[in-house]
């Protein structure tokens, strides 16, 4: 068993130092050079989303200072739509829940210095509800969104006839967005259909890689494991999306929230807060406000982190950052606390230097080490430690 673990660790380390591959045929629209950040309405309100809920959370991004940290997109997910298109075939808002309309909502969001996101489906209806999708109307709907001042369009994969090639569909969506008259970030929101990490970079700035994380630790770990081998497909302009952040769902423990947020940053994942910011516990919101962890996610080099070691329920993750920095994370997947360590000599890709400075991003503790130094941490159940290491 020991020899098997050592072999796995060595194999993973060798994979980690493999040449970084830029996504093939990446969408060149100049957007999402770092993973998008913001707030999404789905987990907060599901199909009960209203103008009031959206604006309350938009204002909370500004008032809490989260907007200054990079949370700028305010994304209205499904169920904003009226049950039927208007007499000219255009989408329009449910007037009971969005009494001022979607264009006015966009103006209010922009007035706060934020960006406006909206939802549609690639099929004739949206997911789980008999409300109109965009099939047969891609060009018309993208022009409508552009007229409303939309900056971000989530294009879901629901109601699409069986056997439809998603590449053909999202190619049409891409053309429609490009001809809309406004530059808009577009997402390929398939739940992993046809392995979108292999093809979606040509059509969208992010792509959903699997099912919803569902607000549980099990769901978060399932999304993590799915994303772990996909590092070569992500980079500036196109990102793997393991799902909206579950921080603040009142299901995850504080250690799990920190672990979840840290891991999404190592994955270079979009950071979209998913729960009501006004109602969120301060301790949960403070997780979302960790500037050091956010900086890892938003690093301009854009290389997704890699899992390089798994042993005794403890994982080591490494992400190469700009300016010769490196992020290293230890994750405890077991149900009890554990002592863990990582030697600098075992970190693949760490720049050679006579000395290093390592700062743990949750405690703020900083240590100076030589090339043979070892980082140690006491990890809570489902907890992490994450360091930013630089020569110095």
N, C-alpha and C positions, 0 to 999 in steps of 0.2 A: 504493500500500500504506500509506503514512504517513497519508494522508487517511482511509483505511478504518479504521485503528487508532484515530485520533482520534475518528472517528464512533462506533465501538464504545464507547470510553471514556466519551464524553459521554452516550450512551444509557444505559449502565450507571449512571452517576452520577445521571442523572435518575430512574431507577428506584429508586435507593437512597434518595432523599429523598421518595419517595411516601409517602402516609399509611399508617401501620402499621394492619393489620387484625387484630382479635382473631378467633380461630377461631370460626366460626359454630356456634351451639348447643353450646358447650363443656360438657363434663361437669362438673357442679357438685357434686363430692364433697369439696371442700376439700383434695384431695391434689395432690402434684406442683406446688406453686406455683413451684418451681424444678425443673430437670431432676433426676430421681432419680440417685443415686450409690450404688455398691456393688461387688459382685463377683458374677459369674455362672460357673457350673460348666462350661459347654459346651466352650469351647476348651481348658480344663484337662484334662477327663476324657472328653469326648464321652459315649458310652453306657456308659462304665465308672465313672460317678460312684458314690461311696460316702459313707456317713455320715462316715467318717474324713477323706476329702478335704474335705468341706464344713466340718467343724468345724476342721480345721487352718487353712483359709483364713479362717474367721470369727475365729479367735484371732489370726491374723496381722494382720487389719485393726486389731485393738485394740493388739497389741504393737508394731506399727510406727508407730502414731500416725495411720494412715490414717483410722480411724473419727472421730477428732477433726477431720479435714479435711473430713468430710462423707460418707465412704464407709460407709453404714450398712445397706444392703440386702445380704443374703446369699441369693442366688437359686439354687435347685436346679433345673437345667434337666432336659430329658427323660431317661427311663430310670430314674427312681426307682421306677416303678410295678411292682407284681406283674403277671404275665401275664394274670391274670383278676381280675375284681371278686369281692368276698366274697359270701356267701350272701344278704346284704341289698342287693346291688347297689352297694356302695360301693367306691371306690378304696382301695387300701392298698399299703403299701410292699413292695418285694422284700426279704424277710427276710434273705437272705444278705448283701446290700450295705447294708441299713439295719436292723440287728438290733433296734434299740430303737424303731423306728417313727417316723413323721413328726411326731406330736404331741410326742414326747420331744425330737426334734431341734429343733423350734420352741422348746420351753422352754429348751434349752441355748443357742440363739442369742439369745433374749431376755435370758437371764441375763448375757450379755456386753454388754448394752446396745444390741444390734443388732436389725434387723428381718428378718423371715423371708419369703422369696419362693419360689414354687413354679411348676411348669410343668404345662400341660395342652394338649390340642389341641381345636379346635372340631369336628374330625371324629371318626369312630369309632375311629381309631387315631392314634398320634403319628407324627411325621415319621420315615420310613425304618425304622421298627421295628414289629413286630406286638405293640404294647402298647396298652392301652385309652386312647382319648381320651374326650372328654366329650359327644359328640353323643348326644342323648336323655337326658342326665343333668345338664344345666347346673345346675339348682336343687339337686339332691342333692350334686353335687360342690362347689359353692360353699359349701353348708352344712358339708360335710366339712372344707373348707379353713378355714372360719371356726372350727370346733371345734378345729382343730389350731393356731390362733393365727397363721394366715398373714396377712401384711401386703401382699403383692404377688403378683399372679397373671399370669403370661405365658400368653396364649391363642394358640397357634400355629394355622396354617391348613394342615392336612394331612389327607388322606383324605376331604375334603369332596366330595360328589358334584358332578360337572361341572354347571355352570350355576347352582349355588346362589348366591343373593345374599348377599354377606358382610354387608351392612347388616342384613338380617333376623337372621342368625346372631348378630352381635355385639350387636344390640338385645336378644336373648334372654339373652345372657351378662351384659349390663349389668343387666337386671332381676333375674337370679339373684343377682348380686353384691350389689345393693342390698337384697335381701331375706334375705341370709345371716345377718344379725345381727352382722356385723363390717364395719368400714370397711376396704376393701382397694383398693389401687391396681391397676387392670386395664390390660393392654396389648393392643393390637390387633396381633398379630404376623403380619400378612400380608406376603409379600415384594413389596409394591407392588401387590397385586391391586386392581383397580378404582380406582386412585389414592386410597389411603386418606387422604391429606392433605386431600382434599375432603370427606370424610364421617366419618372415624373419631373426630373430637373429641367427637362426641355420645355415644360409647360407651366410650372408653378414655382414659387419661392420656398414653399414648405410642402411636405407630404406626410399625411398620417400613415404610420407604419402598421397599426393594428387596432384592436378594439379599445374601448374606453377603459381608463384605469380604474374606474368605478368607486373611487373614494376609499379603497382599502389598501392595507400594506401588501396583500397578495397581488392586487391589481397593479400597484406601483412596481413591484418586483417583476411581474410578468412583462410589463412594458420595458423595463430596464433590460431584461434578458433578451428580448426581441431586438432592441436597439444596439446591444453590445457589439455584435459583429459587423455593424453597418457603417463603421467610421469612415470607410474609404469613399462613401457616397455623399458625404456632407462637406460643405465648404461655403465660402462667401457667395451669397445669392441663392443658395439652395440648401435646405436643412431637413434632416429627419425630425419628425414630430411625434413623440411618444404619447402625447395628450396634454390637455390643460392641467395646470398645477392643482393638486389636491390639498394644498396647505389651507387650513382654516375650515376643513370639512367637519370638524369635531369628532372625527373617527380616528385619525392618526394621533399617536402620542407626540409630545414635543420632540423627542429624539427622532421619531420617524419623519416628522415634518422637516427637521434639519437635514436628515439624510436624503430625503426626497429632493429637496431644493438643491442640495450640494451635487447630487448625482445628475440632475437635469442640467446643471451648469457644466459638469464634466462632459456631458453628452453634446454640448453646444445646442441644446434644445430651445425652442421658443419658450419664453417665460410669460405665460398668460395666467394671471391670477383668476381663479375660478369661482370665488365665493364672495358674498356680500361684504364689502370692505367696511361699511358702517357697523355691521353687526359682528365683525370678526374680533376675536380676542386679541388684545394688544400683543401678547406673546407670539401669537401666530403671525400677526402682521409684521412683527420685528424680524421674523424669519425671512419674509419677502423683502425686507429692507436691508439685508446684509450686503453692504456695498462691495466688500471684498469678494464674496461669492458671486455676485452679479458681474464683477469685473472678469472673473474666470469665464463665465458664459459669453460675455461680450468681447472677449479678446479678439483683436483685429486679424490675427493670423488665421483664425477660423478652422482650426484643426480639432475635430471631435476627439475626445479622450478615449482611451482603450483600457479594457480590463486585462491586466498582465499577470495576475496570480490569483488562484483560489486555493485555500488550504484551511482546514478546520473551521469552516463557516466564515472565514475572514477573507475578504477580497481586497486586492490592491489595484487601484486605477491610476493611470498616468495621462496627463494632457500636456502637450508641448504648447507653450505660450510665446507671445512676441517678446522681444528684448531679452532673449536668453533665459526667460523664466520658465518654470515648470510647476504644474499643479499635481499634487499627489494626494490621493484619498484612500483611507482605510474604511471599509464597510464591514460591520458585524451583522451577519444575517441570522445569527443564532438567537435563541430565546433567553439567553442570559448574558450578563456582562462579561467582557473578555479583555485581557491585556493583549495588545498587538504592537508590532513594530515593523519598520521598514528601513533597511540600510540604504544609504545614498548610493553605494556601489552597485546595488541591484536595480536601480531605477533606469530603465532604458531611455536613451536619448538625453540624459542629463548632461548639460555642457561641462566640459572639463574645466576645473578651476581649483586653486589652492585652498579655497574656503567658500563656505556658503552661509546664507542667512535664510532661515525658514520661519515663516509666520503662520501660526494656526489661525484659520479665519473665523472660528467661532469664539475662541477664548481670547484671541489677540496676542497670545504668548509667542515671543520671538526668541529663537536660539541661534547661536553661531556654531557651525560644525565644520570639521575637516572632511576630506573626501571619504574617509572611513567612518564617518559619523552615522548614528542611528537615531531615527525618530521613533518615539514611543508614545502610546496613548492607552488610556483606559476607556474602552468603548462600551457604552450602554447597550442594552438589548436593542437591536435594530438601529444602532447609532453609528456615527461616522466621526472621523477627524479628517480635516482637509487642510493642507499646507500649500502656501505659495513659496517656492524655493527659487532663489536667485544667487548667482555668484557674488561674493562680496566679503 
